[in-house]
Amino acid sequence: MKYKTSKEKSIEWGLSDRSIRNYCQNGRIKGAYLEGKIWMIPSKATKPERAKRSSSSPSLLDILKREKDNHIKGGIYHQIQVKMAYNSNHIEGSKLTEDETRYIYETNTIGIDNKAINVDDIIETVNHFKCFDFIIDQANKKLSESLIKELHRILKCNTSVSRESWFKVGDYKLLENVVGGKETTPPSEVKSSMKELLSSYNKKEKHTLEDIVAFHVILEKIHPFQDGNGRVGRLIMFKECLKNNIVPFIIYDSEKMFYYRGLKEYTRDKEYLLDTCRHSQDRMSKKIKAIKKIK
């Protein structure tokens, strides 16, 4: 039997090498085996069909709303609140651990001994919990400038920078900023760029994962706010997945380099970022199923 490497198969099937390796690891390609660190795949192997990720009834949004409104502990809502706040804030430099984030969420107190903590890390963690509640309540609303600005206002409210004259909480940036060594949209052009982005996105009634990720990429390139763009952007992706009955996802801090590379390379290779998001979707699906089994 003749074999091809995962890299060769990725070219043949039009998928990322990472996707092919994930298929192999999950036993979805019959006859594939590891040779050292390289997956070898039968030449005649067929491309696995991608599993559908649409949420079943009742929708995840329905479950999240019910658990939020009834203050249910330990459920999907509870776990996503902690996981998303911890990982999204940590990607942006927060020093709080996941356990500390959970403690703040569950007790509304700070149980930290012999450790210096940035007050902003605590404030933004609490604010992120509020942001998540906001996107659940607004999940079915059309994306708008006012909704996006409100997310930013909630996230940055009462932080140290909110008291600075050059920082606009809940409004677009006044100063130019650079991300990953690349210039972003100048402040004078942000409003028109955001209107153009939202107009293009809202022409569709229903959106796919690819549409949502593409919106996120452009939003991050515009970088409309002085700070908090990444967290606002990831919250928007979660909201839009809920709205379109697509399994949402959390980008883990451990995956941030894949995420950053995906954003950087998106114009050249969309599949890299999409693959990172799909991998995160798979993890979310497993989490939802595991929690449902307990109930």
C-alpha positions in Angstrom: 0.0 0.0 0.0 1.3 3.4 -0.9 1.2 6.3 1.7 1.3 10.0 1.7 2.3 12.4 4.5 -0.4 14.6 6.2 1.2 17.6 4.4 0.8 16.0 1.0 -2.8 15.1 1.8 -3.5 18.6 3.0 -2.6 19.9 -0.4 -4.7 17.2 -2.1 -7.8 17.8 0.0 -7.4 21.6 0.3 -7.3 21.5 4.1 -4.7 22.7 6.6 -2.0 20.2 7.7 -3.3 20.7 11.2 -6.8 19.6 10.3 -5.4 16.4 8.7 -3.4 15.6 11.8 -6.4 16.2 14.0 -8.4 13.8 11.8 -5.6 11.2 12.2 -5.4 11.6 16.0 -9.2 11.2 16.3 -9.2 8.0 14.2 -11.2 9.5 11.3 -8.7 8.4 8.6 -8.6 4.6 8.3 -5.1 3.2 8.0 -3.3 6.3 9.1 -0.3 5.8 11.4 2.5 7.8 13.0 6.0 7.3 11.7 8.1 9.2 14.2 6.3 12.6 14.3 4.8 12.4 10.8 1.4 11.0 10.0 1.4 8.6 7.1 -1.9 8.2 5.3 -3.0 5.6 2.7 -2.9 7.2 -0.8 -6.4 6.1 -1.6 -7.9 7.4 1.7 -11.0 9.5 1.2 -11.4 13.0 2.7 -13.5 12.8 6.0 -16.7 14.8 6.0 -16.7 17.7 8.4 -19.1 17.1 11.3 -22.0 19.6 11.5 -21.7 22.0 14.4 -25.2 23.4 14.5 -26.7 23.3 18.0 -29.7 21.1 18.5 -33.0 22.0 20.2 -33.1 23.5 22.8 -30.4 25.8 21.5 -27.4 26.7 23.6 -28.7 30.2 23.8 -31.9 29.0 25.4 -29.9 27.0 27.9 -27.6 29.9 28.7 -30.6 32.3 29.2 -32.4 29.9 31.5 -29.3 29.2 33.6 -28.4 32.9 33.8 -31.9 34.1 34.7 -32.3 31.3 37.4 -28.8 31.8 38.8 -28.0 28.1 38.3 -24.5 27.1 39.5 -22.2 24.6 37.9 -24.0 24.5 34.5 -22.9 25.5 31.0 -23.4 29.2 31.7 -21.3 29.1 34.9 -18.4 27.2 33.2 -18.4 29.4 30.1 -18.4 32.6 32.2 -15.2 31.5 34.0 -13.4 29.9 31.0 -14.1 32.8 28.7 -13.2 35.6 31.2 -10.0 33.8 32.2 -8.7 33.0 28.8 -9.7 36.1 27.0 -8.3 38.4 29.7 -5.2 36.2 30.0 -4.5 36.5 26.2 -4.4 40.3 26.8 -2.0 40.1 29.8 -4.1 39.5 32.9 -2.1 37.7 35.7 -5.2 36.2 37.4 -5.2 32.4 37.4 -8.3 30.4 36.3 -8.9 29.4 39.9 -8.8 33.1 41.0 -11.2 34.0 38.2 -13.5 31.3 39.3 -13.3 32.4 42.9 -14.2 36.0 41.9 -17.2 34.7 39.9 -18.5 32.3 42.5 -18.0 34.4 45.7 -17.7 38.0 44.4 -14.7 38.3 46.7 -10.9 38.2 46.2 -9.3 35.2 47.9 -5.7 35.9 47.1 -2.8 35.5 49.6 0.8 36.8 49.4 0.4 38.0 45.8 0.3 41.4 44.2 -2.6 41.7 41.9 -3.3 44.5 39.4 -6.6 46.0 40.4 -7.5 46.4 36.7 -7.2 42.6 36.2 -9.9 42.2 38.9 -12.2 45.0 37.5 -11.9 43.7 34.0 -12.7 40.2 35.1 -15.9 41.3 36.8 -16.7 43.5 33.8 -16.2 40.6 31.4 -18.8 38.6 33.4 -21.2 41.5 32.7 -20.2 41.6 29.0 -21.1 37.9 28.7 -24.5 38.5 30.2 -24.9 41.4 27.8 -24.2 39.3 24.7 -26.7 36.6 25.9 -29.4 39.3 26.4 -28.5 40.9 23.0 -27.7 37.7 21.1 -30.5 37.9 18.6 -30.0 41.6 17.9 -28.3 42.8 14.7 -24.8 44.0 15.2 -24.5 47.8 15.4 -22.1 50.5 16.4 -24.1 51.2 19.5 -24.0 47.5 20.6 -20.3 47.2 20.0 -19.6 50.4 21.8 -21.7 49.3 24.7 -19.6 46.1 25.0 -16.5 48.2 25.2 -18.0 50.5 27.8 -18.9 47.6 30.0 -15.5 46.0 29.7 -13.4 49.1 30.4 -15.7 50.9 32.9 -13.9 52.0 36.1 -10.5 50.8 34.9 -7.5 53.0 35.5 -7.4 54.1 31.9 -11.0 55.1 31.9 -10.0 58.2 33.9 -7.5 59.4 31.3 -8.5 62.2 28.9 -7.1 60.4 25.9 -9.1 57.2 26.6 -12.7 57.1 25.5 -14.7 54.4 27.3 -17.4 53.1 25.0 -16.2 55.2 22.0 -13.7 55.0 19.3 -10.0 55.7 19.8 -8.4 59.2 19.7 -4.9 58.1 19.3 -3.3 55.8 16.6 -2.3 52.3 17.8 0.0 49.6 16.4 -0.8 45.9 16.8 1.8 43.2 16.1 4.1 45.8 14.5 1.4 46.8 12.0 -0.5 50.1 11.9 -4.2 50.0 12.3 -6.9 52.3 10.9 -6.3 55.9 11.8 -8.8 57.4 14.3 -10.2 59.8 11.7 -11.2 56.9 9.5 -12.5 54.5 12.2 -16.1 55.6 12.1 -16.5 55.2 8.3 -14.6 51.9 8.3 -16.9 50.5 11.0 -20.0 51.7 9.2 -18.7 50.0 6.0 -17.9 46.8 7.8 -21.3 46.6 9.6 -23.2 47.5 6.4 -21.5 44.7 4.5 -22.0 42.2 7.3 -25.6 43.0 7.9 -26.6 42.5 4.3 -26.9 38.9 5.2 -29.7 37.7 7.4 -27.9 34.5 8.4 -24.2 34.1 8.8 -21.8 31.1 8.6 -18.7 30.6 10.8 -16.6 31.9 7.9 -18.7 35.1 7.8 -18.3 35.6 11.6 -14.5 35.0 11.5 -14.0 37.3 8.5 -15.9 40.0 10.4 -13.6 39.5 13.4 -10.4 39.7 11.3 -11.5 43.0 9.7 -12.6 44.4 13.1 -9.2 43.6 14.6 -7.4 45.2 11.6 -9.5 48.4 12.2 -8.8 48.2 15.9 -11.5 50.8 16.6 -10.9 51.2 20.4 -7.8 52.4 22.2 -7.7 49.1 24.2 -10.0 46.1 24.6 -10.4 45.3 20.9 -9.5 41.6 21.2 -11.9 40.9 24.0 -14.7 42.8 22.4 -14.0 41.0 19.1 -14.1 37.6 20.7 -17.3 38.4 22.6 -18.9 39.4 19.3 -17.9 36.1 17.7 -19.5 34.2 20.6 -22.7 36.3 20.3 -23.0 35.9 16.5 -22.5 32.1 16.8 -25.4 32.0 19.3 -27.5 34.2 17.0 -26.9 31.9 14.0 -27.3 28.7 16.0 -23.6 27.8 15.4 -21.6 26.1 18.2 -19.7 29.1 19.8 -16.1 28.8 21.0 -13.5 30.2 23.4 -10.0 30.8 22.2 -7.8 29.5 25.0 -4.7 31.3 26.2 -2.6 28.3 25.3 -3.8 28.7 21.7 -3.1 32.4 21.4 -0.1 31.9 19.1 -2.2 29.9 16.7 -4.9 32.6 17.0 -2.5 35.5 16.4 -0.9 33.7 13.4 -4.3 33.0 12.0 -5.2 36.7 12.2 -1.9 37.7 10.6 -2.1 35.1 7.8 -5.8 35.3 7.1 -5.6 37.1 3.8 -3.1 34.6 2.5 -4.5 31.4 4.2 -8.0 31.6 5.8 -8.0 28.0 6.8 -5.4 28.5 9.5 -7.6 30.7 11.7 -10.7 28.8 10.8 -9.1 25.5 11.8 -8.2 27.1 15.2 -11.8 28.1 15.7 -13.2 24.7 14.6 -10.9 23.0 17.0 -12.3 25.2 19.8 -15.8 24.4 18.6 -15.1 20.7 19.0 -13.9 21.3 22.6 -17.1 23.3 23.3 -19.3 20.6 21.9 -17.7 18.0 24.1 -18.1 20.3 27.2 -21.8 20.8 26.4 -22.4 17.1 26.0 -20.5 16.3 29.2 -22.5 18.7 31.3 -25.8 17.5 29.7 -25.0 14.0 30.7 -24.5 15.0 34.4 -28.0 16.7 34.5 
